[in-house]
């Protein structure tokens, strides 16, 4: 740390001591008449780590942000409602290990159960789901499928000899064991036969659901 470095007439020692005493960056910035970012950069220069957000913000706003995140309120609603920044909301979510829900135009937050029902059980395509949500492109739907761990089908129409899904051991294991899809559902998704799915399950050495070995996983 360079004690001779100054900011608006205040030395580094003074700025660091004020920050360590518990003052926030905004309070220090108001006292010496500069921006909050300038104080932050000055502390970085002095190798002084930032205090955790939870320590800084044991206030009502922090609690309100946390409450909104727990209710699955999307980022686009929390920020204007609480008049806060998106960065603060993301930091609160990261500290408490809570996923941030994004609002989709015309629908709202994409619910996992709803998406699973439409994509897996009703066998609806990504494009149709995108139209249902009133969004122009489908990458948002694909991103949410991957985020929720729902197996994504390859693009294009399926013919009887299309076994790209079944050849993918990781996808097949995740769909059959992780998601609990039946062999009939897998056959429909891959455009193949019941016996074909059984063949690839055996080839990939994926145990049958009736096998007690699979229940212990």
C-alpha positions as CSV (number, residue, x, y, z in Angstrom):
1,X,0.0,0.0,0.0
2,X,1.3,3.5,-0.9
3,X,0.4,5.8,2.0
4,X,1.4,8.9,-0.1
5,X,-1.3,8.2,-2.7
6,X,-4.2,10.6,-2.2
7,X,-7.7,11.1,-3.3
8,X,-9.4,14.5,-3.0
9,X,-6.8,15.4,-0.4
10,X,-7.4,12.3,1.7
11,X,-4.5,9.7,2.0
12,X,-4.8,6.0,1.5
13,X,-4.4,5.4,5.2
14,X,-7.4,7.5,6.0
15,X,-9.6,5.9,3.3
16,X,-8.6,2.4,4.4
17,X,-9.1,3.1,8.0
18,X,-12.6,4.6,7.4
19,X,-13.6,1.6,5.3
20,X,-12.2,-0.9,7.9
21,X,-14.1,0.9,10.6
22,X,-17.3,-0.1,8.9
23,X,-18.3,2.8,6.7
24,X,-19.7,2.0,3.3
25,X,-18.1,3.1,0.0
26,X,-21.0,5.6,-0.5
27,X,-20.5,7.3,2.8
28,X,-16.8,7.7,2.3
29,X,-17.4,9.0,-1.2
30,X,-19.9,11.6,0.1
31,X,-17.5,12.8,2.8
32,X,-14.7,13.6,0.4
33,X,-16.9,14.5,-2.6
34,X,-16.1,11.8,-5.2
35,X,-17.8,8.8,-6.7
36,X,-18.3,5.4,-5.1
37,X,-16.4,3.8,-8.0
38,X,-13.3,6.0,-7.2
39,X,-13.2,4.7,-3.7
40,X,-13.6,1.2,-4.9
41,X,-10.7,1.6,-7.3
42,X,-8.6,3.2,-4.6
43,X,-9.2,0.2,-2.3
44,X,-8.2,-2.1,-5.1
45,X,-5.0,-0.2,-5.6
46,X,-4.3,-0.7,-1.9
47,X,-5.1,-4.4,-2.1
48,X,-8.0,-4.1,0.3
49,X,-10.7,-6.7,-0.3
50,X,-14.3,-5.7,-0.4
51,X,-16.5,-6.8,2.5
52,X,-19.1,-9.4,1.6
53,X,-22.4,-8.0,0.4
54,X,-24.3,-9.7,3.3
55,X,-22.1,-7.9,5.8
56,X,-22.6,-4.5,4.1
57,X,-26.3,-4.8,3.5
58,X,-27.9,-6.1,6.7
59,X,-30.7,-3.7,5.9
60,X,-34.3,-4.0,4.8
61,X,-33.4,-3.8,1.1
62,X,-31.1,-6.9,1.3
63,X,-33.9,-8.8,3.1
64,X,-36.4,-7.7,0.4
65,X,-34.2,-8.9,-2.4
66,X,-33.7,-12.2,-0.7
67,X,-37.4,-12.6,-0.1
68,X,-38.1,-11.8,-3.8
69,X,-35.5,-14.4,-5.0
70,X,-37.0,-17.1,-2.7
71,X,-40.4,-16.4,-4.3
72,X,-38.8,-17.0,-7.8
73,X,-39.4,-13.3,-8.7
74,X,-37.5,-12.5,-11.9
75,X,-34.6,-10.1,-12.0
76,X,-36.6,-7.7,-14.2
77,X,-39.2,-7.2,-11.5
78,X,-37.0,-7.0,-8.4
79,X,-34.8,-4.2,-9.8
80,X,-37.5,-1.6,-10.5
81,X,-39.7,-2.6,-7.6
82,X,-36.9,-2.2,-5.0
83,X,-35.1,0.5,-6.9
84,X,-31.8,-1.4,-6.7
85,X,-29.1,-2.5,-9.2
86,X,-29.0,-5.8,-11.0
87,X,-25.5,-6.4,-9.8
88,X,-26.6,-6.3,-6.1
89,X,-29.4,-8.7,-6.8
90,X,-27.0,-11.1,-8.6
91,X,-24.6,-10.9,-5.7
92,X,-27.3,-11.6,-3.1
93,X,-28.4,-14.6,-5.2
94,X,-24.9,-15.9,-5.5
95,X,-24.2,-15.6,-1.8
96,X,-27.4,-17.5,-0.9
97,X,-27.0,-20.0,-3.8
98,X,-30.5,-19.1,-5.2
99,X,-31.0,-19.3,-9.0
100,X,-32.2,-16.1,-10.7
101,X,-35.4,-16.4,-12.8
102,X,-35.6,-14.5,-16.0
103,X,-38.9,-13.2,-17.3
104,X,-40.0,-14.1,-20.8
105,X,-42.2,-11.7,-22.7
106,X,-45.8,-12.8,-22.8
107,X,-45.3,-15.6,-20.3
108,X,-43.2,-14.7,-17.3
109,X,-40.7,-17.0,-15.6
110,X,-40.4,-20.4,-17.3
111,X,-41.4,-23.0,-14.8
112,X,-39.5,-26.3,-14.9
113,X,-42.6,-28.5,-14.5
114,X,-44.5,-26.6,-17.2
115,X,-41.5,-26.9,-19.6
116,X,-41.0,-30.6,-18.8
117,X,-44.7,-31.3,-19.5
118,X,-44.7,-29.5,-22.8
119,X,-41.4,-30.7,-24.1
120,X,-41.2,-34.3,-22.7
121,X,-44.7,-35.5,-22.0
122,X,-46.6,-33.7,-24.7
123,X,-43.6,-34.0,-27.1
124,X,-43.9,-30.4,-28.2
125,X,-41.0,-28.9,-30.3
126,X,-38.8,-26.1,-29.1
127,X,-40.2,-23.8,-31.9
128,X,-43.8,-24.5,-30.8
129,X,-42.9,-23.8,-27.2
130,X,-41.2,-20.5,-28.3
131,X,-44.4,-19.5,-30.2
132,X,-46.5,-20.4,-27.2
133,X,-44.3,-18.1,-25.0
134,X,-44.6,-15.4,-27.7
135,X,-40.8,-15.1,-28.2
136,X,-39.2,-14.9,-31.7
137,X,-36.3,-17.2,-31.2
138,X,-36.0,-20.6,-29.6
139,X,-32.4,-20.4,-28.0
140,X,-34.1,-19.1,-24.9
141,X,-36.1,-22.2,-24.6
142,X,-33.1,-24.4,-25.2
143,X,-31.1,-22.5,-22.6
144,X,-33.8,-23.1,-20.0
145,X,-34.0,-26.8,-20.9
146,X,-30.3,-27.2,-20.3
147,X,-30.5,-25.1,-17.1
148,X,-33.2,-27.4,-15.7
149,X,-31.3,-30.5,-16.8
150,X,-34.0,-31.6,-19.3
151,X,-32.6,-33.7,-22.1
152,X,-32.6,-31.8,-25.4
153,X,-33.5,-33.5,-28.6
154,X,-31.3,-32.9,-31.7
155,X,-32.8,-30.5,-34.2
156,X,-34.7,-31.6,-37.3
157,X,-37.5,-34.2,-37.9
158,X,-37.0,-37.8,-36.8
159,X,-37.1,-40.8,-39.0
160,X,-37.2,-44.4,-38.1
161,X,-33.4,-44.8,-38.5
162,X,-32.5,-41.7,-36.5
163,X,-30.8,-43.0,-33.4
164,X,-28.5,-40.0,-32.6
165,X,-30.2,-39.8,-29.2
166,X,-29.7,-43.4,-28.4
167,X,-26.1,-43.4,-29.4
168,X,-25.4,-40.7,-26.9
169,X,-24.8,-42.6,-23.7
170,X,-24.8,-39.6,-21.4
171,X,-28.1,-38.3,-22.8
172,X,-29.7,-41.8,-22.7
173,X,-28.6,-42.4,-19.1
174,X,-29.8,-38.9,-18.0
175,X,-33.2,-39.4,-19.7
176,X,-33.8,-43.0,-18.6
177,X,-32.3,-42.9,-15.1
178,X,-32.2,-39.2,-14.1
179,X,-35.5,-38.0,-15.7
180,X,-37.3,-41.4,-15.3
181,X,-38.5,-41.6,-18.9
182,X,-40.0,-44.9,-20.0
183,X,-38.7,-47.0,-22.9
184,X,-41.9,-46.1,-24.8
185,X,-41.2,-42.4,-24.4
186,X,-37.6,-42.8,-25.4
187,X,-38.6,-44.8,-28.5
188,X,-41.0,-42.0,-29.5
189,X,-38.4,-39.3,-28.9
190,X,-35.8,-41.1,-31.0
191,X,-38.2,-42.3,-33.7
192,X,-37.2,-45.9,-33.2
193,X,-38.7,-49.1,-31.8
194,X,-39.1,-50.4,-28.2
195,X,-36.6,-53.1,-28.9
196,X,-34.1,-50.6,-30.3
197,X,-34.1,-48.6,-27.1
198,X,-33.6,-51.8,-25.2
199,X,-30.6,-52.7,-27.4
200,X,-28.9,-49.4,-26.8
201,X,-29.6,-49.5,-23.0
202,X,-27.9,-52.9,-22.9
203,X,-25.0,-51.7,-25.2
204,X,-24.3,-48.7,-23.0
205,X,-24.6,-51.0,-19.9
206,X,-27.4,-48.9,-18.4
207,X,-29.2,-51.1,-15.8
208,X,-32.9,-51.7,-16.2
209,X,-35.2,-49.8,-13.8
210,X,-36.4,-53.1,-12.4
211,X,-32.8,-53.9,-11.5
212,X,-32.2,-53.2,-7.7
213,X,-28.8,-51.7,-8.7
214,X,-30.5,-48.7,-10.3
215,X,-32.6,-48.0,-7.2
216,X,-29.4,-47.6,-5.1
217,X,-28.0,-44.8,-7.4
